[in-house]
Amino acid sequence: MSVASLGMYDHPAQRWANEALWAAIASHLRAAGIDAPDALDRRSVEAVWRDPDLLLAQACGLPLVADPELDLTVVAVPSYAVAGCTPGRHLSRIIVHADDEAANLADLCGMVAAINAPLSNTGANLLRAAFGGIPFSDVKITGSHRASVAAVAGGAA
């Protein structure tokens, strides 16, 4: 059976929306004669991207161009309605602990940063671009955007 994942943005509060989106996509695929799985695969996106039975999955743009071992083809680019984000674009927020007094990017130099993965565009690449490099005393790789937020909230970054 084929594999499908919408795992890039499959946070608990959004799962209902991903389930509804997948049901619609799967229905159209089946109508076209394509055997689509009933349920989404919720393994890590890295595991899903390398699954030989992969039918459809979300992927971050940076790994698509930077990881030569990924054999994926772009078939669509979703556009989510997010406050402060122009349709067809994406954004990344730099957050600090509630007790931190940083007022601008320069105030963050020498601090500890948390990123989800080195090959994440919104989780690391845009941060590198904002600073023209990585001026931090340490960079913790957390594995997900949610884990990076938790690291900041918990004072680890």
C-alpha positions, 0 to 999 in steps of 0.5 A, spaced: 500 500 500 502 507 498 504 512 503 501 519 504 503 524 509 502 531 511 507 531 516 510 538 516 504 541 519 501 536 523 500 539 530 495 536 534 490 542 533 491 542 526 490 534 525 483 535 523 484 539 518 489 535 515 485 529 515 479 533 512 484 535 506 487 528 505 480 525 505 479 530 499 485 529 496 485 521 496 478 521 493 480 525 487 486 520 487 481 514 487 477 517 482 483 518 477 484 510 478 490 511 483 490 507 489 491 512 495 491 510 503 485 511 507 490 514 513 496 519 513 502 516 515 505 519 521 512 517 522 517 523 521 517 526 515 524 524 513 522 517 514 516 518 509 520 521 504 525 515 503 519 510 503 519 506 497 512 506 497 511 514 498 505 517 494 504 524 496 508 528 502 509 535 504 517 537 504 521 543 506 524 546 500 531 546 503 532 539 503 529 538 496 535 542 493 540 540 498 539 533 500 542 529 493 539 523 496 532 525 496 528 522 490 522 527 490 518 531 485 514 537 487 507 536 484 504 542 488 505 548 493 500 549 498 498 556 500 496 556 507 492 562 510 497 565 516 496 572 519 502 576 517 504 572 511 502 574 503 499 568 500 504 564 496 510 566 501 512 563 508 515 566 514 519 564 520 518 568 527 524 569 531 522 568 539 525 569 545 524 567 552 518 571 556 524 573 561 529 575 555 530 583 554 532 582 547 529 588 543 533 586 536 537 581 532 543 584 535 541 583 542 541 575 540 548 574 538 552 570 543 546 567 546 543 559 545 539 558 539 534 552 538 533 550 531 529 544 528 534 541 523 540 544 519 536 543 513 530 546 515 528 553 511 524 556 516 527 553 522 534 554 520 536 557 513 532 564 514 535 564 521 542 564 518 539 569 512 537 574 518 544 574 521 548 573 515 551 567 519 550 564 526 552 568 531 550 564 537 554 561 542 551 554 541 545 551 537 541 546 539 538 541 534 531 540 537 528 535 531 521 540 530 519 547 530 514 545 536 521 542 540 524 548 538 519 553 542 519 548 548 526 549 548 526 556 548 520 556 553 524 552 558 530 556 558 534 551 554 535 556 548 
